Amino acid sequence: MAGLRRGDIHAARFGRPDGRAQAGARPALVLQAEGMAGWSTVIVAPLSASARHSVFRPMVELKGTETRVLLESMRALDRGRIGRKIGSLSADEMVDVNAAMKKVLGLT
């Protein structure tokens, strides 16, 4: 799918459950840099409105509902699993996502 941009939220299919990993159809935040747009996979993080608070789960708003970005569950999905765009994060929300990603990846 062309036009995937970092900070956009798309419908995505995460597949069957595997242990505690997120599964099924759910919103996903595009994390990868736009310069990687030609790759066959897309790095995303699933979103969940029922996830508990954590320093590595920033709160964002999607269609008027508070939801959390599950950065500890980020993964690469085949482009064929990425569906239509359903939203975008604000610049302030992306600052929070970037800070939380640094914690998850040990970059701080």
C-alpha positions as CSV (number, residue, x, y, z in Angstrom):
1,M,0.0,0.0,0.0
2,A,1.5,3.3,-1.1
3,G,1.3,6.4,1.0
4,L,2.0,4.9,4.4
5,R,3.3,7.7,6.7
6,R,4.9,7.5,10.1
7,G,2.3,8.6,12.6
8,D,-0.7,7.4,10.6
9,I,-3.1,4.8,12.1
10,H,-4.4,2.1,9.8
11,A,-6.6,-0.9,10.2
12,A,-4.4,-4.0,10.3
13,R,-4.6,-7.7,10.5
14,F,-2.2,-9.2,13.1
15,G,-3.1,-12.8,12.4
16,R,-3.8,-15.6,14.9
17,P,-3.0,-15.4,18.6
18,D,0.5,-16.5,19.5
19,G,1.1,-16.5,23.2
20,R,0.4,-13.0,24.6
21,A,1.0,-11.2,21.3
22,Q,-1.7,-9.0,20.0
23,A,-3.8,-10.8,17.3
24,G,-6.7,-10.2,15.0
25,A,-7.9,-7.1,13.3
26,R,-7.1,-3.9,15.2
27,P,-5.8,-0.3,14.6
28,A,-2.0,0.0,14.2
29,L,0.3,2.9,14.3
30,V,2.9,3.2,11.5
31,L,6.3,3.6,13.1
32,Q,8.8,3.2,10.3
33,A,10.4,6.1,8.5
34,E,8.8,7.2,5.3
35,G,12.2,6.6,3.6
36,M,11.5,2.9,4.0
37,A,8.2,3.1,2.0
38,G,9.4,0.7,-0.7
39,W,9.9,-2.2,1.7
40,S,7.6,-5.2,1.6
41,T,6.9,-5.0,5.3
42,V,5.8,-2.1,7.6
43,I,6.9,-1.6,11.2
44,V,3.8,-0.9,13.3
45,A,2.5,-1.0,16.9
46,P,-1.0,-2.2,17.8
47,L,-3.4,0.0,19.6
48,S,-5.7,-1.0,22.5
49,A,-8.4,1.0,24.3
50,S,-8.4,-1.5,27.2
51,A,-4.6,-1.8,27.9
52,R,-3.3,-0.7,31.3
53,H,-1.2,2.4,31.8
54,S,2.6,2.0,31.4
55,V,5.4,4.4,30.7
56,F,6.0,2.6,27.4
57,R,2.3,2.7,26.4
58,P,1.5,6.3,25.4
59,M,-2.1,7.4,25.4
60,V,-3.4,8.8,22.1
61,E,-6.8,9.7,20.8
62,L,-8.5,7.8,17.9
63,K,-11.9,9.0,16.8
64,G,-12.6,10.6,20.1
65,T,-11.5,7.5,22.2
66,E,-8.5,7.3,24.4
67,T,-6.3,4.3,23.4
68,R,-2.8,3.1,24.1
69,V,0.0,2.4,21.7
70,L,1.4,-1.0,22.6
71,L,5.0,-0.3,21.8
72,E,6.2,-3.4,23.5
73,S,4.3,-5.3,20.8
74,M,5.7,-3.5,17.8
75,R,6.4,-5.7,14.8
76,A,6.8,-5.8,11.0
77,L,3.7,-6.8,9.1
78,D,3.4,-7.6,5.4
79,R,2.0,-4.7,3.5
80,G,-0.9,-6.9,2.5
81,R,-2.0,-6.9,6.2
82,I,-2.3,-3.1,6.3
83,G,-5.7,-1.7,5.5
84,R,-7.3,1.7,5.1
85,K,-6.1,4.8,7.0
86,I,-8.3,5.6,10.0
87,G,-6.5,8.4,11.7
88,S,-3.2,10.3,12.4
89,L,-1.4,11.3,15.5
90,S,-0.8,14.9,16.4
91,A,2.8,16.2,16.7
92,D,2.5,16.2,20.5
93,E,1.3,12.6,20.5
94,M,4.3,11.6,18.3
95,V,6.6,13.2,20.8
96,D,5.2,10.9,23.5
97,V,5.4,7.9,21.2
98,N,9.1,8.6,20.3
99,A,9.9,9.0,24.0
100,A,8.2,5.7,24.9
101,M,9.9,3.9,22.0
102,K,13.3,5.1,23.3
103,K,12.4,3.4,26.7
104,V,11.3,0.2,25.1
105,L,14.4,0.0,22.9
106,G,16.8,1.1,25.6
107,L,17.9,4.2,23.7
108,T,17.6,6.6,26.6
